[in-house]
């Protein structure tokens, strides 16, 4: 069974929770480092999700532009 990829909102929420944990100052050095590493990984995942969303939007814009151009040619 494949693991479902988290959505952008849940990834941002995870980053927020990790930041709060780090800012609390309650964790020791090793736990703080692990939390920081998880945060960096989550930020990279969120950035990748944004890139993928931007690509999808661009494809939709290109498709709409192509369809509009085809309709203009038919008239």
C-alpha positions as CSV (number, residue, x, y, z in Angstrom):
1,X,0.0,0.0,0.0
2,X,1.4,3.4,-1.0
3,X,1.6,6.2,1.5
4,X,-0.6,9.2,0.5
5,X,1.4,12.4,-0.1
6,X,0.3,15.1,2.4
7,X,-1.3,18.2,0.9
8,X,0.2,21.7,1.0
9,X,-1.9,22.9,4.0
10,X,-1.0,19.9,6.2
11,X,2.7,20.4,5.3
12,X,2.6,24.1,6.3
13,X,0.8,23.1,9.5
14,X,3.6,20.6,10.2
15,X,6.2,23.4,9.7
16,X,4.3,25.7,12.0
17,X,4.1,23.1,14.7
18,X,7.9,22.3,14.4
19,X,8.7,26.1,14.6
20,X,6.5,26.4,17.8
21,X,8.3,23.4,19.3
22,X,11.7,25.0,18.5
23,X,10.7,28.4,19.8
24,X,9.4,27.0,23.1
25,X,13.0,26.2,24.1
26,X,11.9,23.2,26.1
27,X,13.7,20.6,24.0
28,X,17.3,19.5,24.4
29,X,19.9,20.0,21.8
30,X,19.5,16.6,20.1
31,X,15.7,16.9,20.0
32,X,16.0,20.4,18.6
33,X,18.3,19.3,15.9
34,X,16.0,16.5,14.9
35,X,13.0,18.9,14.9
36,X,15.0,21.4,12.8
37,X,15.9,18.6,10.3
38,X,12.2,17.6,10.0
39,X,11.3,21.3,9.5
40,X,13.8,21.6,6.6
41,X,12.4,18.5,5.0
42,X,8.9,19.8,5.4
43,X,9.8,23.2,3.9
44,X,11.4,21.4,0.9
45,X,8.2,19.3,0.5
46,X,6.0,22.4,0.6
47,X,8.2,24.2,-2.0
48,X,8.0,21.2,-4.3
49,X,4.2,21.2,-3.9
50,X,4.1,24.9,-4.8
51,X,6.2,24.2,-7.9
52,X,3.9,21.4,-9.0
53,X,0.8,23.6,-8.4
54,X,2.4,26.4,-10.5
55,X,3.1,23.9,-13.3
56,X,-0.5,22.7,-13.2
57,X,-1.8,26.3,-13.4
58,X,0.5,27.1,-16.3
59,X,-0.7,24.1,-18.2
60,X,-4.3,25.2,-17.6
61,X,-3.5,28.7,-18.8
62,X,-1.7,27.4,-21.9
63,X,-4.6,25.0,-22.7
64,X,-7.1,27.8,-22.3
65,X,-5.0,30.1,-24.5
66,X,-4.7,27.4,-27.2
67,X,-8.4,26.7,-27.1
68,X,-9.2,30.5,-27.3
69,X,-6.8,30.8,-30.3
70,X,-8.5,27.9,-32.1
71,X,-11.9,29.4,-31.6
72,X,-10.7,32.8,-33.0
73,X,-9.3,31.0,-36.0
74,X,-12.6,29.2,-36.6
75,X,-14.5,32.5,-36.8
